Amino acid sequence: MQKPFKELRAATLTLLVENDAVLKTNQVQALAKQWQVAPFDLAIDQEISTVEAIPGRPEKPNLIAPRLLKRRKMTTKAGRAALIHALAHIEFNAVNLALDAVWRFPNMPAQYYSDWLKVAGEEAYHFSLLNGHLQTLGFAYGDYDGHDSLWEMVEKTKGCVLARMALVPRVMEARGLDANPSLRNKLAQAGDQAAADIMDIILRDEIGHVLIGNHWFNFLCDKDALDPITTFDDICKQYEAPKLKPPFNIEARRAAGFSEVELDYLTQA
């Protein structure tokens, strides 16, 4: 980072439109550290606009429909690399979604912006870990195709912070809590303990990210005297959220702030 940023929401937009994945994630981590040392202006009530393409992303990976992604055997180095690449792609998109949550929505409490910058910094760290491990296997980010399901939900909810908090962390990212243990075990069984250790770090941090999403979803529901359960159901229907399927990581979801009522509802459904 050439110079310290002076206004947080504008800074996150600057990083959001950056195309270089490594440069973006390095600078996001630097911004998060700068904020921790000395918080600066937020301009909470300022409406910010941009004419640049959002999000900034490199030319590769090619983005295709999820059903067109090739399945590869974990018994091969290329197969493990494909999985690690897919995880790196998810984390890169997660960096973008956290940056978008900061710059796009004005007039939220100051802690909201601090929370989502923290998420962005940790997602950038995850990308760096996965990308670095991918390189030890002889591959690079962009060598495999990817899909855009996570960002599509970000785009759908760009006009409503309540819908964003309901669907991105509580649905899309919470699915990662469910999938993590199985993926972690597959990598460990394939002999890639380094990748398994990275998955442990990701699960630890992602619980906190979903917890942040739950906090702000419930905050917004309380603010407008909305019932969280029925409101969440209504938003899922309105925005055609993907239906959640078992197995569920109940322990992680509980740690991430889902209520017992929500967990019972989830398992019964």
Secondary structure, DSSP 8 states (H G I E B T S, - for coil): --S--SBHHHHHHHHHT---HHHHHHHHHHHHHHHHHS--B--TT------S-SS---S-S-B--GGGS----TTSHHHHHHHHHHHHHHHHHHHHHHHHHHHH--S--HHHHHHHHHHHHHHHHHHHHHHHHHHHTT--TTSS-B--HHHHHHHHTTT-HHHHHHHIIIIIIHHHHHHHHHHHHHHHHTT-HHHHHHHHHHHHHHHHHHHHHHHHHHHHHHHTT--HHHHHHHHHHHTT-----S---HHHHHHTT--HHHHHHHHH-
